[in-house]
Amino acid sequence: MLPELSIRGPVLPTTAPPDWAGASWVGELLVGDFAAAPAGAPLEVPDVGDYRHVRLLVREHDRIRGYLTPTLIDGHLDPAELHAGVAALPPADVTADAPRAVPISVVLCTRDRPDDLRMALRSLIGLDYPDFEIVVVDNAPTTSATTDTVANIADPRIRVTTEPVPGLSRARNAGVASARHDWIAFTDDDVVVDPGWLRGVARAIGAGGPQVGVVTGPVATAELRTAAQAWFDRRVSWNKFLLPRVFDIRRPPPELPLFPFQVGAYGTGANFTTSRRVLEELGGFDVRLGAGTPTRGGEDIDFFYRVVVRGHLLAYEPSALVWHRHRDTLSALETQSVGYGRGLAAWLTKLTLSPRDLLTGLVAIGRNRRRRGRGGAPATGEGPDGPDQLDPLPGTDRLLRLERRSVLGGPASYLAPWLLRE
């Protein structure tokens, strides 16, 4: 007997036709119960348009199995190829008890982006979770677009609070102050959350117990329409890990020799949840870091690092899933590269001024070296691959150079507010 298969998608409506040969339609392959005689007819890919390739996130119930890139023929997929691909993926553990639904406040920070906000909020109000609220933080608004968008949706679970000073960290701190629950989930205004997102968060909280300080999850690529999106998809690690994992400063993972400084493995600011207790212990988010400030970034990696080195567990749960439409042009990636370079250097500058946190991380590296000498590194799951990997994006050397040059501005951007106060 073989499991029933069905295709769902696309994840996001296509805004324009694909503009390169490797473009991939992105959707999901749902693995259902076993059937005595599964249908053998080719499966149609809905709204495939001009796409020549397909990427499928494989799900069994609410668990993530992995990715497949099957052959697309006349808008259809061969079920035999799909079954073989599913059989080769790691099995899904669907026997665990349902997670306890702890109350969660979702904080979403935005500024004058009503179209993105509307899409994000529509996905949030569709969450399959019994006890949550949504706090929209309108950060330094110049129009009434945010409040108008929320008013038009008219869902009683959504509230708006305003943070007049620009900066993502300030906005998040304002969202925390307004939140009613002890667990607070953060996401961005340019994502679509999976209906089971908060169930995955609750599962990780329940499995990890009171030591869990942060839960992160994958930020899956929702569109591979352009070469720019595919290049970024290859570069980030947000969607590469498909097995649950726990980061613990007392037990450095052998596959990360520079842990806890390899902050890219932890997750990203578009998808993380933490407790009010941890936020208060760490003093919230550093207002000198993040979008909307001279540093342009670094607030999420700073927070994740501090959580880990202060002894809390950071749990990565693949079923706590959100989708993101990456920037689709080279010029947009250039702007993003500046933020990444400057934000990373700003965080490292802060770290050199935090000797206790720095020393804890260095000690962990030494412990990891000794552990690596006693055995190999465990598998961490297989990320996406496929035709979208094949064609390089012209200008990527410039992107990397731009990011490296931007590192030079990081220390001054972080220290400038402190120096001006002096």
C-alpha positions as CSV (number, residue, x, y, z in Angstrom):
1,M,0.0,0.0,0.0
2,L,1.1,3.5,-0.8
3,P,0.2,6.8,0.9
4,E,-2.3,9.1,-0.8
5,L,-0.6,12.2,-2.3
6,S,-2.0,15.6,-3.1
7,I,-0.5,18.9,-4.2
8,R,-1.3,22.3,-2.7
9,G,-0.1,25.6,-3.9
10,P,1.3,27.9,-5.1
11,V,2.3,29.2,-1.7
12,L,2.0,32.8,-2.9
13,P,0.1,34.1,-5.9
14,T,2.4,34.9,-8.8
15,T,2.9,38.7,-9.2
16,A,4.7,38.3,-12.6
17,P,5.8,35.6,-15.0
18,P,9.1,33.8,-14.2
19,D,12.1,35.5,-15.8
20,W,14.7,32.8,-16.0
21,A,15.1,29.2,-17.1
22,G,15.6,27.7,-13.6
23,A,12.4,29.3,-12.1
24,S,10.4,26.9,-9.9
25,W,6.8,26.7,-8.9
26,V,6.7,26.4,-5.1
27,G,4.1,24.4,-3.3
28,E,3.5,21.5,-1.0
29,L,3.1,17.7,-1.4
30,L,0.7,16.4,1.3
31,V,1.3,12.8,2.3
32,G,-2.0,11.3,3.7
33,D,-3.2,8.0,4.9
34,F,-2.3,4.7,3.2
35,A,-4.7,3.7,0.4
36,A,-5.2,0.2,-0.9
37,A,-5.2,1.4,-4.5
38,P,-3.8,4.9,-4.9
39,A,-4.6,6.7,-8.1
40,G,-2.0,6.3,-10.8
41,A,-3.0,9.2,-12.9
42,P,-0.5,12.1,-13.2
43,L,-1.1,14.8,-10.6
44,E,-1.9,18.3,-11.9
45,V,0.1,21.3,-10.6
46,P,-2.4,24.1,-10.2
47,D,-1.7,27.5,-11.7
48,V,1.7,26.4,-12.9
49,G,1.8,29.0,-15.7
50,D,5.1,29.4,-17.4
51,Y,7.2,27.6,-14.7
52,R,9.4,24.7,-16.0
53,H,10.3,23.3,-12.6
54,V,8.7,22.5,-9.3
55,R,9.8,22.5,-5.7
56,L,7.6,20.8,-3.2
57,L,7.8,20.9,0.6
58,V,6.7,17.4,1.7
59,R,4.4,17.3,4.7
60,E,2.9,14.3,6.5
61,H,0.1,15.6,8.7
62,D,1.7,18.6,10.5
63,R,5.3,17.3,10.2
64,I,7.9,18.4,7.6
65,R,9.5,15.5,5.7
66,G,11.8,17.4,3.3
67,Y,11.8,18.8,-0.2
68,L,11.3,17.2,-3.6
69,T,12.0,18.6,-7.1
70,P,10.2,16.2,-9.4
71,T,10.0,16.4,-13.2
72,L,7.3,18.6,-14.5
73,I,5.7,17.4,-17.8
74,D,2.9,19.3,-19.4
75,G,1.9,20.8,-16.0
76,H,1.7,17.4,-14.3
77,L,3.8,15.2,-12.0
78,D,4.4,11.4,-12.2
79,P,2.9,9.8,-9.0
80,A,5.5,7.0,-9.2
81,E,8.3,9.5,-9.1
82,L,6.7,11.3,-6.1
83,H,6.2,8.1,-4.2
84,A,9.8,7.1,-4.7
85,G,10.9,10.5,-3.6
86,V,8.8,10.5,-0.5
87,A,10.0,7.0,0.5
88,A,13.6,8.2,0.4
89,L,13.0,11.1,2.8
90,P,13.4,10.7,6.6
91,P,10.2,9.4,8.2
92,A,7.9,11.8,10.1
93,D,7.3,11.1,13.8
94,V,3.5,11.5,14.0
95,T,3.0,9.5,17.2
96,A,3.8,12.3,19.7
97,D,1.0,13.7,21.8
98,A,-0.7,16.9,20.6
99,P,1.1,20.0,22.1
100,R,-0.6,21.9,25.0
101,A,-1.9,25.1,23.6
102,V,-0.1,27.7,25.7
103,P,-1.5,31.3,25.1
104,I,0.7,33.2,22.7
105,S,0.9,36.8,21.6
106,V,2.1,37.3,18.1
107,V,4.0,40.6,17.6
108,L,4.3,41.9,14.0
109,C,6.2,45.2,13.4
110,T,5.5,47.2,10.3
111,R,5.8,50.6,8.7
112,D,3.7,51.9,5.8
113,R,3.5,48.6,3.9
114,P,-0.2,47.9,3.7
115,D,-0.1,45.3,0.9
116,D,2.4,43.1,2.7
117,L,0.7,43.6,6.0
118,R,-2.7,42.6,4.6
119,M,-1.2,39.4,3.3
120,A,0.6,38.6,6.6
121,L,-2.5,39.3,8.7
122,R,-4.8,37.2,6.5
123,S,-2.5,34.2,7.1
124,L,-2.3,34.9,10.9
125,I,-6.0,35.0,11.4
126,G,-6.2,31.6,9.7
127,L,-3.9,30.0,12.2
128,D,-5.1,26.6,13.5
129,Y,-4.5,27.5,17.2
130,P,-7.0,28.1,19.9
131,D,-5.4,30.8,22.1
132,F,-3.5,33.7,20.5
133,E,-3.7,37.4,19.9
134,I,-2.0,39.6,17.3
135,V,-0.2,42.9,18.2
136,V,0.7,45.0,15.2
137,V,3.3,47.6,16.0
138,D,3.1,50.7,13.7
139,N,6.7,51.9,13.8
140,A,7.3,55.6,13.1
141,P,4.3,55.8,10.6
142,T,4.1,58.5,8.0
143,T,0.5,57.6,7.0
144,S,-2.5,55.8,8.4
145,A,-2.0,52.8,6.1
146,T,-1.3,50.4,9.0
147,T,-4.3,51.4,11.1
148,D,-6.6,51.5,8.1
149,T,-5.5,48.0,7.0
150,V,-6.2,46.5,10.5
151,A,-9.5,48.3,10.7
152,N,-10.6,46.9,7.3
153,I,-9.7,43.3,8.4
154,A,-11.8,43.9,11.6
155,D,-10.7,40.9,13.6
156,P,-11.0,41.3,17.4
157,R,-7.8,39.4,17.9
158,I,-5.8,42.1,16.3
159,R,-4.7,45.3,18.1
160,V,-2.4,48.1,17.0
161,T,0.1,50.0,19.1
162,T,2.4,52.7,17.9
163,E,6.1,53.2,18.5
164,P,7.0,56.7,17.2
165,V,10.8,56.2,17.2
166,P,12.0,54.3,14.2
167,G,13.9,51.0,14.8
168,L,12.9,47.3,14.7
169,S,14.2,46.7,18.2
170,R,12.2,49.6,19.7
171,A,9.1,48.3,17.9
172,R,9.5,44.8,19.2
173,N,10.0,46.1,22.7
174,A,6.8,48.1,22.3
175,G,5.0,45.0,21.1
176,V,6.2,43.1,24.2
177,A,5.0,45.8,26.5
178,S,1.5,45.6,24.8
179,A,1.3,41.8,24.7
180,R,-1.0,40.1,27.2
181,H,0.6,36.6,27.2
182,D,3.8,35.2,28.6
183,W,4.9,33.6,25.3
184,I,5.5,36.0,22.5
185,A,6.0,35.1,18.9
186,F,7.7,37.5,16.4
187,T,7.3,37.6,12.7
188,D,7.5,40.1,9.8
189,D,5.0,41.9,7.6
190,D,6.4,40.2,4.4
191,V,5.7,36.6,5.4
192,V,2.8,34.1,5.2
193,V,2.6,31.9,8.3
194,D,1.7,28.2,8.0
195,P,-1.7,27.4,9.6
196,G,0.2,25.1,12.0
197,W,2.9,27.6,12.9
198,L,2.0,28.1,16.6
199,R,1.2,24.4,17.1
200,G,4.8,23.7,16.1
201,V,6.0,26.4,18.6
202,A,3.9,24.9,21.3
203,R,5.3,21.4,20.6
204,A,8.8,22.7,21.0
205,I,7.9,24.5,24.2
206,G,6.3,21.4,25.7
207,A,9.2,19.1,24.6
208,G,11.9,21.3,25.9
209,G,10.4,22.2,29.3
210,P,11.3,25.3,31.4
211,Q,14.8,25.6,30.0
212,V,13.6,26.6,26.6
213,G,14.2,30.3,26.1
214,V,13.6,30.6,22.3
215,V,11.8,28.6,19.7
216,T,12.8,29.2,16.0
217,G,11.6,27.5,12.8
218,P,12.2,27.5,9.1
219,V,11.5,30.5,6.9
220,A,10.8,28.7,3.7
221,T,11.3,30.2,0.3
222,A,7.8,31.0,-1.1
223,E,8.7,32.1,-4.6
224,L,11.5,31.2,-7.0
225,R,10.5,33.4,-9.9
226,T,13.8,35.2,-10.4
227,A,17.5,34.4,-10.3
228,A,17.9,36.9,-7.5
229,Q,15.4,34.9,-5.3
230,A,17.2,31.6,-6.1
231,W,20.6,33.0,-5.3
232,F,19.4,34.2,-1.9
233,D,17.6,30.9,-1.3
234,R,20.9,29.1,-1.8
235,R,22.8,31.4,0.5
236,V,20.7,31.4,3.6
237,S,20.3,28.6,6.1
238,W,16.8,29.4,7.3
239,N,15.2,26.6,5.2
240,K,18.1,24.1,5.2
241,F,17.5,22.3,8.5
242,L,14.5,19.9,8.5
243,L,15.0,18.0,11.7
244,P,14.3,19.2,15.2
245,R,17.4,20.3,17.1
246,V,18.2,22.0,20.4
247,F,21.1,24.4,20.9
248,D,22.6,24.2,24.4
249,I,25.8,26.0,25.5
250,R,26.6,23.0,27.7
251,R,26.5,20.6,24.8
252,P,28.0,22.2,21.7
253,P,26.8,20.6,18.4
254,P,29.8,18.8,16.8
255,E,28.7,19.9,13.3
256,L,29.1,23.5,14.2
257,P,32.8,24.0,15.1
258,L,32.4,27.7,15.9
259,F,29.2,27.3,18.0
260,P,27.8,29.5,19.6
261,F,29.1,32.1,17.1
262,Q,27.6,30.4,14.1
263,V,24.4,32.4,14.6
264,G,23.0,31.7,11.2
265,A,22.1,28.2,12.3
266,Y,19.7,29.4,15.0
267,G,17.0,30.9,12.7
268,T,16.1,34.4,11.8
269,G,14.0,37.3,13.1
270,A,11.1,36.5,10.8
271,N,10.2,33.5,12.9
272,F,11.0,33.2,16.6
273,T,9.2,32.9,19.9
274,T,10.4,33.7,23.4
275,S,9.1,34.1,26.9
276,R,8.5,37.3,28.8
277,R,10.8,35.9,31.6
278,V,13.7,35.6,29.1
279,L,13.0,39.0,27.6
280,E,13.1,40.6,31.1
281,E,16.3,38.8,32.0
282,L,18.1,40.0,28.9
283,G,16.7,43.5,29.0
284,G,14.7,43.1,25.8
285,F,16.1,43.9,22.3
286,D,19.1,46.2,21.9
287,V,17.6,49.4,20.4
288,R,20.9,50.2,18.7
289,L,20.5,47.2,16.5
290,G,18.0,46.4,13.7
291,A,16.3,47.8,10.7
292,G,15.5,51.5,11.0
293,T,18.7,52.3,12.8
294,P,22.2,53.1,11.5
295,T,23.3,49.4,12.1
296,R,20.5,48.2,9.8
297,G,20.4,44.7,11.4
298,G,21.9,42.3,13.9
299,E,19.1,42.5,16.5
300,D,18.0,38.9,16.0
301,I,21.4,37.3,16.1
302,D,22.3,39.4,19.1
303,F,19.2,38.2,21.0
304,F,19.7,34.5,20.0
305,Y,23.3,34.5,21.0
306,R,22.6,36.1,24.4
307,V,19.8,33.5,25.0
308,V,22.2,30.6,24.3
309,V,25.2,31.9,26.2
310,R,23.1,32.8,29.3
311,G,22.2,29.1,29.6
312,H,18.8,28.9,28.0
313,L,17.9,26.3,25.3
314,L,17.2,27.4,21.8
315,A,14.9,24.9,20.2
316,Y,14.5,24.7,16.4
317,E,11.2,23.1,15.3
318,P,10.7,22.4,11.6
319,S,6.9,22.4,11.9
320,A,6.9,26.0,13.2
321,L,7.0,27.1,9.6
322,V,6.6,30.5,7.9
323,W,7.0,31.4,4.2
324,H,8.8,34.4,2.8
325,R,9.0,36.0,-0.6
326,H,12.6,37.0,-1.0
327,R,13.8,40.1,-2.8
328,D,13.4,39.6,-6.5
329,T,16.0,42.0,-8.0
330,L,19.7,42.5,-7.8
331,S,19.3,46.1,-6.6
332,A,17.1,44.9,-3.7
333,L,19.7,42.3,-2.8
334,E,22.4,45.0,-2.8
335,T,20.5,46.9,-0.2
336,Q,20.0,43.8,1.9
337,S,23.7,42.9,1.6
338,V,24.6,46.3,3.1
339,G,22.3,45.6,6.1
340,Y,23.7,42.1,6.6
341,G,27.3,43.3,6.6
342,R,26.8,46.3,8.8
343,G,24.5,44.4,11.2
344,L,26.9,41.6,11.7
345,A,29.8,43.9,12.4
346,A,27.7,46.0,14.8
347,W,26.8,42.8,16.7
348,L,30.4,41.8,16.9
349,T,31.3,45.2,18.2
350,K,28.8,44.8,20.9
351,L,30.2,41.4,21.7
352,T,33.7,42.8,22.2
353,L,32.2,45.1,24.8
354,S,30.4,42.2,26.6
355,P,33.4,40.2,28.1
356,R,31.2,37.7,30.0
357,D,29.2,36.7,27.0
358,L,32.3,36.7,24.7
359,L,34.2,34.5,27.2
360,T,31.3,32.0,27.5
361,G,31.3,31.6,23.7
362,L,35.0,31.1,23.5
363,V,34.9,28.4,26.2
364,A,32.2,26.6,24.3
365,I,34.4,26.5,21.2
366,G,37.1,24.8,23.2
367,R,34.7,22.3,24.6
368,N,33.4,21.6,21.1
369,R,36.9,20.9,19.8
370,R,37.4,18.3,22.4
371,R,34.0,16.7,21.6
372,R,34.7,16.7,17.9
373,G,37.9,14.8,18.6
374,R,35.8,11.9,20.0
375,G,33.3,11.4,17.1
376,G,31.8,12.7,13.9
377,A,29.0,15.2,13.3
378,P,25.4,14.0,13.3
379,A,23.1,14.6,10.3
380,T,20.9,17.7,10.5
381,G,18.4,17.0,7.7
382,E,18.5,17.8,4.0
383,G,17.5,21.2,2.6
384,P,16.1,22.0,-0.7
385,D,17.9,21.4,-4.0
386,G,16.9,21.3,-7.6
387,P,17.0,23.1,-11.0
388,D,16.8,26.5,-9.3
389,Q,20.3,25.8,-8.1
390,L,21.8,25.6,-11.5
391,D,22.0,29.1,-13.0
392,P,24.2,31.7,-11.3
393,L,23.0,35.2,-10.8
394,P,25.2,37.8,-12.6
395,G,26.6,40.3,-10.2
396,T,26.9,38.0,-7.1
397,D,30.5,38.8,-6.7
398,R,29.5,42.4,-6.3
399,L,27.0,41.4,-3.7
400,L,29.6,39.6,-1.6
401,R,32.1,42.5,-2.0
402,L,29.4,45.0,-0.9
403,E,28.6,43.0,2.2
404,R,32.2,42.7,3.1
405,R,32.7,46.5,2.6
406,S,29.7,47.2,4.7
407,V,31.3,45.4,7.6
408,L,33.6,48.4,8.0
409,G,30.7,50.6,8.9
410,G,29.3,48.4,11.6
411,P,31.4,49.4,14.6
412,A,30.8,53.2,14.1
413,S,27.1,52.6,13.5
414,Y,26.8,50.8,16.8
415,L,29.0,53.1,18.8
416,A,27.8,56.4,17.4
417,P,24.7,56.8,19.7
418,W,26.8,56.0,22.8
419,L,29.6,58.4,21.7
420,L,27.1,61.2,21.0
421,R,25.6,60.8,24.5
422,E,29.1,61.2,26.0
